[in-house]
Amino acid sequence: MRIGYLVPQFPGQTHVFFWREIAALEDMGVEVQCLSTRRPPAGIVAHRWSEAAMARTVYLDRMDMTAALRATAELVPRGLNLWMLTEGVGFARDVTLTLSAAWQLRTLARKQGIDHVHVHSCGRAALIAALSARMGGPSYSLTLHGPLSDYGPGQRFKWRGAAFATVITRQLEAAVRAELGAALPPRVVVRAMGVDPDAFARDTPYAPVQHGRPMRLFSCGRLNVVKGHQDVMSAVRQLLDMGVDVRLEIAGEDDEGGTGYRRMLEAHLKQLHLRDHVKLLGAIDAAEVRARLMAADVFVLASWHEPLGVAYMEAMAAGVPTIGTDAGGVRELIRDGHTGILVPPRNPGALARAIRDLAGKPDYALQLSAAGRAHVAEHFHARLGAQTLVDEIGRVRAEAGADA
């Protein structure tokens, strides 16, 4: 089996999950051709494997007017004009911008014998695969990682043509069924993204913070207002004012490579007088993330909305007590009080109290460390997502063979 694996702007700072899944697919004997819409900005190319990933990725961003015209000639008789009228101006714009890429994908698939394309997005990358399939290109499937509203217009068009779709949480599945109804493909499977717990196995057992030294907090996520890093900073200020000595490190960069929301966080840090207590590390390699987790007493991510959260999974797999927000689908990963702690989003006070309480309960911290790792190893292993793709694509191919 040879598949295309299409991820927008690959490899970005949060794309280690995709790299793990590609490795798991190849371990299962699948040939994988990495595809992407365009190269990521230099400031978010952080991982040791990034150069290797880019070297094997075909980028579909070459604007070719001849290819776009050929695609138009193929698609208009297949009703594209009607879809553009019914889905609106935004969809028509996106189609215009992706016609060339869709033709390139169809051409590449025929040349390389790609049987199927899986798209880890429901944005323009999904539209590229959908248009390609309607021109006789390979079948395709989608993974939904967040609310449909994040992925632009034309969702019915993208989903109706898909052979199947995976959705990372039950909450998202319910929402997409309510919104798209009959436009959904025949099979929609709930399958979370995952991590490799073995990669986060500790060399030494987790030990809670000891009296007399600062509590080491670690956070990891894109620098974006919805990730709530500003709330963690505010919680650190409150903890210091309570007499709880803490140090916070935040790994991640904004989508502009350091010239965007990072500047807002730097201003917030300065306003709170936290320069000696909080460090913005920028985008760092996965191995460095692991090292920071091993040194942390607690992992904290205060997202305002999080579909699920690979960063939480990595922390739990590393046996680090994890504090998250009860927002989005996080409750499907963190069982409050058992595998981690949940606090309300946008509430630095509640977050500060949860950290303070955990600092005084070493036995509870040890319990969360063990339970969090066991939960991720059983339910959120990267192999599970790869196996779902193999099973579903195999079913699609078998049905296509039977029809032929």
Secondary structure, DSSP 8 states (H G I E B T S, - for coil): -EEEEE-TTSS-TTTHHHHHHHHHHHHTT-EEEEEESS---GGG---TTHHHHHHTEEE-----HHHHHHHHHHHGGGTHHHHHHHH-HHHHHHHHHHHHHHHHHHHHHHHHT--EEEES-SSHHHHHHHHHHHTT--EEEEEE-S-GGGG-S-HHHHHHT-SEEEES-HHHHHHHHHHHGGGS-S-EEE----B-GGGG--SS------TTS-EEEEEES-SSGGG-HHHHHHHHHHHHHHT--EEEEEEB--TTSSSSHHHHHHHHHHHTT-TTTEEEEES--HHHHHHHHHH-SEEE---SS-SS-HHHHHHHHTT--EEEES-TTGGGT--BTTTBEEE-TT-HHHHHHHHHHHHT-HHHHHHHHHHHHHHHHHH-BHHHHHHHHHHHHHHHHHHHHHH-
